[in-house]
């Protein structure tokens, strides 16, 4: 028997509730009544057995994924024409530039927002519009303002919202400058990655406002990965420099801590500078997996395994900072992400702290 979209939606809400992600009955009602599939008419997924991406739309695979707990890629290279090209059946190449967050993460962030009737909410990065629909369902159209940098994505989100009877304010523009004409806001939720909390967000929120971007509070237990803002600096791809391996020395930092599910990964990500990695295993068997990294200042490192031991070679300051952060993590008893907090001043000075705001690990601004 074919499962309807309503049955899939109900099953998703049941899973989120059973797993403790929807403790607030009002959010359970919103998730139960707002369909997700009108906001995600298609998505990209890695092609099976071939390089590139394939498009999924209009079938059971599409609906099953839309009502799963997964985040879904909805745009590549900022180019909507790639969806039409993928409909021809051939794989398309590209880097994800927009996605819809996993319902688990959305539920966690909305719950952390602690909204009350009458609150005005600013959402940074509209994306598909599904999150804005949930907010509008809970608070009413007049209390929700959302800004999306991509004109096409903003237009599609607005259309999907209108088709379902929701009319929050959707603007195309730079979300990092906020929407002062619609503030001040009682709550702010960011579904885009920013290197620092913009001062405009702080200036446009009321005293005592809640910002679900980490400001003035603890880090959520639920992992969240978002697309970066399109003006955020990004390290270039690592350059493979085989001669650097001649300088390799033993290290105790595991490769998983650089971006996998290792418990130190988050600690390193907030204390060390940003970096980009590339991994491969040499066909000649000279080493195990090689993981090359590159920072914004072009610092380079390579982490690999030789004869059962982890080795690293580095050029520049990046590796020293990563290794220092890993040792701090060990020294402080291997804290998980919930022991960390972020404070942001009205002048956008940022402080990362451990256990208590007085125990400062890093400041910048």
C-alpha positions in Angstrom: 0.0 0.0 0.0 1.3 3.4 -1.0 2.2 5.6 2.0 0.8 9.1 1.7 2.6 12.4 2.4 0.4 12.9 5.5 1.4 9.4 6.8 5.1 10.1 6.2 4.8 13.5 8.0 3.0 11.8 11.0 5.8 9.2 11.1 8.5 11.9 11.1 6.7 13.7 14.0 6.4 10.4 15.9 10.1 9.7 15.5 11.1 13.3 16.6 8.8 13.1 19.6 9.9 9.6 20.7 13.6 10.6 20.5 12.9 13.7 22.7 13.4 16.3 19.9 9.9 17.9 20.2 9.3 18.4 23.9 7.1 21.4 23.3 3.5 20.5 22.2 3.3 23.7 20.2 6.2 22.7 18.0 4.8 19.2 17.7 1.7 20.7 16.3 3.6 22.9 13.9 5.7 19.9 12.5 2.5 17.8 12.3 0.6 20.4 10.3 3.3 22.0 8.0 4.2 19.7 5.2 7.9 19.6 4.2 7.7 18.3 0.6 6.3 21.6 -1.0 9.5 23.3 0.1 11.8 20.6 -1.2 10.5 19.7 -4.7 13.8 18.1 -5.5 17.3 17.5 -4.1 20.7 16.4 -5.1 22.4 13.3 -3.9 25.8 11.7 -4.8 25.5 9.6 -7.9 25.7 5.8 -7.4 28.9 4.5 -8.7 29.8 7.6 -10.7 31.4 11.0 -9.9 28.9 13.9 -9.5 25.4 14.4 -8.3 22.0 13.1 -9.5 18.6 14.8 -9.1 15.9 13.1 -7.1 12.3 14.4 -7.5 8.7 13.2 -7.7 9.0 9.6 -6.6 9.0 7.5 -3.5 12.8 7.9 -3.0 12.2 11.7 -3.0 9.3 11.6 -0.5 11.1 9.1 1.8 14.1 11.4 2.0 12.1 14.5 2.5 10.3 13.0 5.5 13.5 11.4 6.8 15.8 12.9 9.4 18.4 13.9 6.8 19.6 17.2 5.6 19.2 17.5 1.8 21.3 19.5 -0.8 19.0 21.7 -2.8 21.5 23.8 -4.9 24.9 23.4 -6.4 27.4 26.2 -7.3 24.6 28.7 -6.8 23.3 27.7 -10.3 19.7 26.7 -10.5 20.2 25.6 -14.2 22.1 22.5 -12.8 18.8 21.0 -11.8 17.5 21.1 -15.4 20.7 19.6 -16.6 20.5 16.8 -14.1 17.0 15.9 -15.3 18.7 14.6 -18.4 20.0 11.7 -16.4 23.8 12.5 -16.5 25.7 13.3 -13.3 26.4 17.0 -12.7 29.4 18.4 -10.9 29.2 21.2 -8.3 29.7 22.3 -4.7 26.6 22.5 -2.5 25.5 26.1 -1.9 22.1 25.6 -0.3 20.4 22.8 1.6 17.5 22.1 3.9 18.6 21.2 7.5 17.7 17.9 9.1 14.4 18.0 10.9 16.2 16.9 14.1 18.4 19.9 14.0 15.5 22.2 13.1 13.5 20.9 16.1 16.5 21.4 18.4 17.1 25.0 17.3 13.5 25.9 17.4 13.1 24.5 20.9 16.2 26.4 22.0 14.7 29.6 20.6 12.2 29.6 23.5 9.6 31.6 21.6 6.5 33.0 23.3 3.3 34.4 21.7 4.0 37.9 20.4 7.7 37.5 19.9 9.2 38.9 16.7 11.7 36.5 15.1 14.5 37.2 12.6 15.7 34.2 10.6 19.1 34.5 8.8 19.0 32.4 5.6 15.5 31.4 4.4 16.6 28.5 2.3 13.7 26.4 1.2 11.3 28.4 3.5 10.3 25.3 5.6 11.7 26.7 8.8 10.0 30.1 8.2 6.7 28.2 7.7 7.1 26.5 11.1 7.8 29.8 12.7 4.8 31.5 10.9 2.5 28.7 12.0 3.6 29.1 15.6 3.8 32.9 15.8 1.8 34.3 12.9 3.0 35.9 9.7 3.5 39.4 11.1 6.0 38.2 13.6 8.5 36.4 11.3 11.1 38.1 9.0 13.6 36.0 7.0 16.4 37.1 4.7 18.0 35.0 1.9 21.0 36.0 -0.1 20.0 34.1 -3.3 17.3 35.8 -5.3 16.0 32.6 -6.9 15.9 30.7 -3.6 14.1 33.5 -1.9 11.5 33.7 -4.7 10.8 29.9 -4.5 10.5 30.0 -0.7 8.1 32.8 -0.9 6.0 31.0 -3.5 5.9 27.8 -1.5 4.9 29.7 1.6 2.1 31.6 -0.2 0.8 28.3 -1.7 0.3 27.0 1.8 -1.3 30.2 3.1 1.8 31.6 5.0 3.0 35.2 4.4 5.9 36.0 6.6 8.3 38.7 5.4 10.8 37.2 3.0 13.5 39.4 1.7 16.4 38.8 -0.7 19.6 40.3 0.6 22.5 40.0 3.0 21.3 38.3 6.2 24.3 39.5 8.1 23.1 43.1 8.1 19.7 42.0 9.5 16.4 43.8 8.8 16.3 46.9 11.0 13.0 48.1 9.5 11.3 45.0 10.9 13.0 45.0 14.3 13.7 45.1 17.1 13.5 41.3 17.4 12.9 39.1 20.5 14.5 36.1 18.9 17.1 35.4 16.2 17.8 32.1 14.5 20.6 31.6 12.0 20.6 28.7 9.6 23.8 29.8 7.9 27.4 29.5 9.2 29.0 32.8 10.1 32.6 33.2 11.3 31.5 35.8 13.9 28.1 37.0 15.2 27.4 40.2 13.2 27.1 43.3 15.3 23.9 44.2 13.3 22.2 41.2 14.8 23.0 42.3 18.3 21.9 45.9 17.5 18.5 44.8 16.2 17.5 42.5 19.1 15.9 43.6 22.3 17.6 43.3 25.7 17.2 39.7 26.9 16.7 38.4 23.4 17.7 34.8 22.6 20.0 34.2 19.6 20.3 30.6 18.4 23.8 31.1 17.0 25.6 30.5 20.2 25.6 34.1 21.6 25.5 34.5 25.3 24.9 30.8 26.0 26.0 27.2 25.8 26.5 25.2 22.7 23.6 22.9 21.7 24.2 19.2 22.1 22.8 18.6 18.6 25.4 19.0 15.8 24.5 21.5 13.2 26.3 22.0 9.9 25.3 24.9 7.6 26.4 26.5 4.4 28.7 29.4 5.0 27.6 33.0 4.1 28.8 33.7 0.6 31.1 36.4 1.7 32.8 34.3 4.4 36.6 33.7 3.7 37.3 30.1 2.8 40.7 28.4 2.7 41.8 27.4 -0.7 42.1 23.7 -1.6 45.3 22.0 -0.2 48.2 21.7 -2.5 49.9 18.3 -2.4 53.6 18.7 -1.6 55.2 15.3 -1.4 58.6 16.7 -0.3 56.9 17.9 2.9 56.6 14.3 4.0 60.3 14.1 4.5 59.9 16.4 7.6 57.2 14.2 9.2 57.4 13.5 13.0 55.2 11.5 15.3 52.0 13.2 16.6 49.2 12.1 19.0 46.4 14.0 17.1 44.1 11.6 15.4 42.9 12.4 11.9 39.3 12.0 13.0 39.7 15.0 15.3 40.1 17.2 12.2 36.6 16.9 11.0 35.0 13.5 11.8 32.9 12.3 14.7 35.8 12.4 17.2 34.8 14.1 20.5 37.6 16.7 20.1 36.4 17.9 16.7 34.2 20.7 17.9 36.8 21.9 20.5 39.4 22.2 17.7 36.9 23.9 15.4 36.3 26.8 17.8 39.9 27.2 19.1 41.9 26.8 15.9 41.8 28.8 12.7 39.7 27.6 9.8 41.2 25.0 7.4 40.3 22.8 4.5 41.3 19.2 4.1 41.8 16.7 1.3 42.4 13.0 1.9 43.7 10.1 -0.2 45.7 6.9 0.1 48.7 6.7 -2.2 48.5 3.9 -4.8 52.2 3.0 -4.2 51.5 2.0 -0.5 54.2 4.3 0.8 51.9 5.5 3.6 48.4 5.0 4.8 45.7 7.6 4.3 47.2 11.1 3.8 45.1 14.0 5.0 46.4 17.4 3.7 45.2 20.6 5.3 45.5 24.3 4.3 44.6 27.4 6.3 43.6 30.9 5.3 47.2 32.0 5.6 48.3 29.1 3.3 49.8 27.2 6.2 49.9 23.5 5.1 50.1 20.2 7.0 49.9 16.6 6.1 48.8 13.9 8.6 49.4 10.2 7.8 50.2 6.8 9.2 53.6 5.1 8.8 54.2 1.6 10.3 51.2 2.0 12.6 52.2 5.4 13.9 50.6 8.8 13.2 53.0 11.3 11.6 52.6 14.9 10.7 54.6 17.4 8.6 53.7 21.1 8.6 54.7 24.4 7.1 53.3 27.5 8.8 51.5 28.1 12.1 48.2 26.2 11.5 49.3 22.8 12.7 50.9 24.2 15.9 47.5 25.8 16.7 45.6 22.6 16.0 48.0 20.5 18.1 47.8 23.1 21.0 44.0 23.0 20.9 44.0 19.1 21.0 46.3 19.2 24.0 44.1 21.7 25.8 41.1 19.4 25.1 43.0 16.5 26.8 44.2 18.7 29.7 40.7 19.9 30.5 39.3 16.4 30.7 38.2 16.0 27.1 35.1 18.2 27.4 32.1 17.6 25.1 30.5 20.5 23.3 27.9 21.2 25.9 30.6 22.5 28.3 31.5 25.3 25.9 29.8 28.7 25.6 30.1 31.8 23.5 29.6 35.4 24.7 29.3 38.3 22.2 29.4 41.9 23.3 27.4 44.8 21.8 30.6 45.7 19.9 30.8 42.1 18.4 33.7 41.0 20.6 33.6 37.2 20.9 34.6 35.1 23.8 34.7 31.3 23.9 34.5 29.9 27.5 34.6 26.5 29.2 32.1 25.6 32.0 31.8 29.3 33.1 32.1 32.7 31.4 35.1 33.5 33.6 37.1 30.5 32.2 38.0 32.1 28.9 39.6 30.0 26.2 39.7 32.4 23.3 38.8 36.0 22.5 38.5 37.8 19.1 36.5 40.6 17.6 
